[in-house]
Structure formats: structure tokens, C-alpha cells
């Protein structure tokens, strides 16, 4: 039998983004860097972390991602986010617990156009001689410090790029908004993950507890985020509750 999440979205409704006009065209960003650290997550409450539309990975694991955008419709910005890896039907992706961005324009853009649960803070990502290091701060406090060490080059085809699922208010309903990224990769490395600091409560849910490290990846290239094409009813299996949006409906 399929396993579904049991989170009641009404219990977190007050902290969910409120969307305006959903993104109706793709945008591309040059000079992009992304550091992703993967860890298994304590799974005693794994079903309570996800809405019923989504299936948890087994074992449950998280992607902690920091991305530098050299350009966007609202200028350059940096983003840090925590995602739980799931499936919506047969579509593999990450359910966003929360995110931090370093410009107010990016915060508004991501929340209103994609339902991204972003908060304004400080985010940095730097390539180092030993790999890469990233951090995030909220209200002057470090809430994330992570790194990739012992990097080894891999081929771009070895990278699995996944969709994002963002729970948000869309009109008078709550919906999972599916965001669909793609990359043109110039450099990609795989290495050992290390998280020295993470405050998952600052990202949105203290119940997300990292346990065992899996892998870290670092890439440079360009990034494209597609227009919003799908909305998912969080209370139904995605196979039954997914709505496809025509281009004319997003504007």
C-alpha cells in the first residue's frame, strides 16, 4: 500500500505564503552556484511532516540547498532552503520546509509568484580549496553552516535535478505549487557532506532533525526556472488532485 503524509495544512496555514500572480513565464539565471547537502532525517514523525498529497522517501532524507543567482527578474540574490524528498504520484521532488533569501525583492518575488516560504536574512556560498562552504543567518544568528569536502568531479548527467513542491495560499485555497528547475552545468563535483549548524525551526519546522550524512554536490552553470504549470490539492493523492494550468490562467 502507498504511504502518504498526514500533515494537516490548516495547522500551519498562518505561516504559509500568499501568492499573487503565479509565474507565467520561465526565467534564466547566469553565474549560478549550488551546494546541496543530503542527510537522512529522523523518521519517527515522517508522515506528520508531509501533506497527504505526498509520499515520503524511505528512509526519509533532506536536501539542504544554498544557491547563488547571478541574475533574475529581481536582480542577483542568494537562497538557502530545506527540502524533504518525496514523490507526488510518480513525480520525484522536494517539499520545501522553508527558505532564506538575502534581498527583499527576491523574498516577495518567490513568495508571491511561486509560493516559496522564503524569509529575509543573510546567505553566503563560497568555493574553497577543499570544496565549498555555505551559511545562512536570521536576525544576526547563524542558522546554517555546511560544507562539501574532498570534492571529486562527476559528469553532469549524474546529477538528478528535482522539482520543488511549495505549500501556499492560492486564492482562497491551499495548494502545493510545483516549481520546475533545470540547469546547464559547467562544473559539478561530489564530496563528503558536513553540517556544523542547522536550526530547522528557523526554516519552518523544528521536527526536521538531520541524522546520517549521505552526499554533497556542488555545481556551477546556468539555471532556468519554468513557469508554474501544476497545482496540487494537498489533501488528495497527487494522481487525483493535480490541476494543470494553461498559460492564460497564470497571468
N, C-alpha and C positions, 0 to 999 in steps of 0.2 A: 504493500500500500504506500502511496506517496505520502511524504511528511510535509506538512505546511506549518508556517508560523502561526502564532496565536496572539500577537500584539494587537490590542485594541487601539486604533489610531485616535479615537476620541480622547484617550488618556494623555496624549501628547499634542493635542490639537493647538493649544495655546502657543507652542514654540515652533510650529511649522510655518514655513514661508507662505506668503500670499502672492500669487502670481498676478501679473498684469497681462500684457500680450505675450503669448508664448512665442518663442523664437521661430520665425517663419523663413529663415534662410541660413545656410551654413556660413561659418566664418573660419578663416585660417590664421594661424599664428606662426611667425617665423622665430628662429633663435630660441627654440623650446628645449628645456632640460626637464627630465622627470626622474625622480628617485622613488622607487617603490620597495617597501619592506613588507614581507609576508610573514605572518605569525599565526600559529594556531591560537584559538580563543577558548577559554574555559567554557564548556558547553552544557553546564548544568541548567542554564536558563536559555539555551539557544533558541527554542521555539518562541519564547516571550520577547525576543529581540527583533523579530521579523513579523510583518503583517501577513495575513493568511494567503495573500496572492503569491507569496514567495516560498520556495523550498530551500532549506539550509543546506550548505555543503556538509559533508560528513567525512572527516571531522570538520567542525566549523572553523573557518580561518578568516583573517582580516588582511586587507591591503591598507597600509598606511602610506599615503602618497603625498609627495611635495612636487609641485610643478611650477616652473618659471615660464611665463609667457612674455616673449619679447614684443608682442603686438596683439591687439584685439580690437573690437569695436569701441572699447572704452579705454584704450591705451594699454601699456605694459602693466602686468600685475603678477603676483606670486600667490599660489594656492596650496594649502595643506588640507587633507581630508582623511577621514577614517571610513572605510567601507567594509561591510560584511559580505563575503562572497556567497552568492545564491544563484538560483535559477528562477526565471519566470516562465513557466511551461518548459520548453526546450531551450530557451534563450539564457545563456550564461551571462552574469553581470554582478555588479556590486551595489548593495543597498547602502546609501550614504547615511551614516550616523550624524555627521556634522562636518563643517569645514571652517577654515580661517583664511581670509584674504587680506592683502595689505593695502588696498585702496577702497575708498567709499564708493567710487563709481563701479568697481568690479563687484562689490557686495550687492549693490542694488541691481546691477545687470544680471548676475547669476540667480539671485532670489526671484526676481520678477519674471525673467524670461525662461528659466529652466527649473524653478522650484528648488534650487540648491540651498541647503541650510547653511549659509555662509555667515560668518561673523567677522567684524573688522578687528584686525590685530597686526602682528608682525610675522613675516615668513621669509626665511632665507634658505638658499640652496647653493652649495659651493662644491666644485670639483676639487679634489685634493690629490696629493701624490699617492695616497694609499687607497683612493677610491672616490667617495663622495660623502658629504655631510649636510644635514638639513635640520632646521629648527623652526619652532613657532612660539610666539609669545602672545598672551592676552593680559591686558591691564598690567603690563610690566612683568608678569610672571611667566617663566618658561613652562609650556605645557607639552612640548615635544622636542626631543633631541634624539636623532637617529643617524645611522651611517651605514655605508657599504664599505667593506674592507676586502682585501685580497681579490681585486677585480680580474676577471678573465673575459676576453672578447668572445661574443657569440654572434651568430648570424641573425639579421632582423627577422627572418622567417621563424625563428624560435620564439619570438615574442607573441603572446596571446593578448590582444587588445580587447577589453570587455566594455560593454555598455554600463551606464550608471542608472540606478533607479532612485528617484528623489521624491519623497513623500511631501506633498504640499497641498494648499488650498487652491483649487482651480474653480473659479466661480463660487457657487455655493456647495461644492462637493470637495471631498478629499480624494486625491488621485496620486498614483505613482507616475511620475513623468520620466519617460525613458530618454536618456541622452546617449548619443552615438558618436564616439570619438574615432578618429583614425590618425595614423602617423605616417610620415615619410621619414624613415630613420637613417641617419648618417652614421652614428656610433652607438653601439649597445654593448653593455658589459653585465656580467652576472657575478655576484660575490656573496660574501657572508653578511647576514643582517645583524645589526646591533641597535637596540633601542635602550638608551640610558634613562630617558624620561618620557613618560606619556601620561597625561591626565585626560582620560577618556570622558570624564564628567564635563570637562571644558569643551569637548567636541559634541556632547549631547547625551551620553548615556554611560554612567559610571559602571554599569553591569558588564560592559565590554572589557574583559581582562585578558591581556596577551599572556600566553604561556610559552609555547615552544617555537623557536625561530625556524623558518623554512628556507627562505632565499631572499636576496635583494637584487634588484636590477637598476641600472642607470642608463639613460639614453639621451641623445641629442638629435635634433632634427626639426621638422615642422609638424604642426598639429592642426587638424581640422575637426571642428565640432558641427555636426549636422543640425538641421532644423528639427524641431520636435515633431515626430511622426506618430508616436503612440502614447496613449494614456491608459493606465491600468486601474481598475477598481481594486483597492487594497483588500477588500473583504471577500473577493471571489478568486478562485483559481484563475491564473492569467489566461489559460486556454479559453475561459468563458467570459472574462471581464475586461478584455483588451479592446480599446477603441482606436481605430486608425484615423488619423487626422488628415484631411485633404489640405493642400497648400492654402486654399482660400479660407479655411477655417482658422488658421493661426494668426491672421492679420486682423 
